[in-house]
Every structure is written in structure tokens, then in C-alpha cells.
Amino acid sequence: MKQAIVSDGSFNHEYSRETQEKLRALRERIQARYADQIASAGIVKRFLLWLIIEREFRRERKKILPSPQTLYTSGEQL
């Protein structure tokens, strides 16, 4: 098979089963850290904790996913 640059490679990588499992585990670990605080918080504090959790998730997610400028090829690995 001839190699070519794939236009939706980052999408396919991000939504692959393996990557989704890693991201799900990451979210669960972060939420577990804040579980006690969420359980005893009111609605405003819960919202603020949700914002903190989302910010931390996005920061850690960047470490798992490759750069948006990464090029993906079809066929054999180089």
C-alpha cells in the first residue's frame, strides 16, 4: 500500500478505543481526587470544582494526545 498523509489522523487517534480508555481513566482519577469535596459542597462550590476538574483534565489530556501539528500516514510505519 502506498503511504499517504491522512487528513483525519488526529481525529482517528483521539477517538480510538485505546485513547478513549486512557482519557476515561484520567477523568476518573481526577474526579476521585475531588470526590470528598464534591460530596460536601453546595451547588456553587460544585460548579467551581467542576471547572477545576475540567481545567486539570484538559491540561493532562494535552500530555496524552500528540501535537495538533502531527502528521499521520496510512500504510506501514516509517
Secondary structure, DSSP 8 states (H G I E B T S, - for coil): ----EETTHHHHHHTSHHHHHHHHHHHHHHHHHTHHHHHT--HHHHHHHHHHHHHHHHHHHHHHS--TT--EESSS--
